Amino acid sequence: MKAIVLKKFGGPDSFELQEVAVPEAGAGELLVRVLATAINPLDYQIRRGDYPAYVPLPAVIGHDVSGVVEKVGPGVADFAVGDEVFYTPQIFGPKGGSYAQYNVVAEALVTRKPANLTHEEAASTTLVGGTAWEALVTRARLHPAESVLIHGGAGGVGSIAIQLAKAMGATVFTTCKAGDLAFVRELGADHAIDFTSQDYVQEIAGLTGKKGVNVVFDTIGGTTLSQSPHVLSDGGRVVSIVDLATPQNLVAAWGVNAEYHFVFTRQNRGKLLALKTLLESGRIRPIIGATFSLDQIPQAHTVLERREVDGKPFHGKVAISVA
């Protein structure tokens, strides 16, 4: 099979298209013919060498799959050859990632593909959707009639998080660049703040009558952790999916009894089943900013890191058509 292999840590030229053996499905596993995958910030973080202890080289990485079951291993009960499925492979797992024509996965991680989505659309929702679900539902325990500030609402995770929070009945505030304001409002954001020209702490204070929001969801990093207490209501929750580059002073969190969660999302079928329902009902829709072929993954990484296609900004995910 064809696979994009990471041969060294570094820039997008660290990948090489190779012919490698098709993996074998063991007990409780599926062999899936990958029809589409997608690119995530985690992918280029791995590529540049942020997690060398977890990724022995050479490696096939990638964290989104939409495809068709090719074979089932002994003990598989819920799937058959020909089923259309979508899932996130085990992150840092031993079975390899999605930058290939085939992938082996544990049955417990797999869900049937939403019937109304293309494979490219389905592959664009698995990791970001699972991350948004774990952040807002599992960790933040966001309730209807509560409010949430989502940092980076125009990104892959942020664009799904806005839609998920609205589907949950929350009031959504989000930060983004000026050129993305209309886009995030279209997704359902009640209040959009241009972080390049506005102080979001002051804006939240004015919009909430100084009450603050119940939840802050951080997808971009920076000083978000230290600033969050200044926009939180008492007993508010902060959820971050961003590595901490430098220590931050969280003393202000004491004043509002803030609760902090740091999320590295875990894969399971339950989250995908819930997302599948929302996707099939149209309450969440995939956002694809650009589509490439398997052999164009180096270019796709460049696009995601620069956040632009042909010099123009894009929204949502970078999808890869493998078929």
Secondary structure, 3 states (H helix, E strand, C coil): CEEEEECCCCCHHHEEEEECCCCCCCCCEEEEEEEEEEECHHHHHHHHCCCHHHCCCCECCCCCEEEEEEEECCCCCCCCCCCEEEECCCCCCCCCCCCECEEEEEHHHCEECCCCCCHHHHHCCHHHHHHHHHHHHHHCCCCCCCEEEEECCCCHHHHHHHHHHHHCCCEEEEEECHHHHHHHHHHCCCEEEECCCCCHHHHHHHHCCCCCEEEEEECCCCCHHHHHHHHEEEEEEEEECCCCCCCCCCHHHHHHCCEEEECCCCCCHHHHHHHHHHHHHCCCCCCEEEEEEHHHHHHHHHHHHHCEECCEECCCEEEEECC
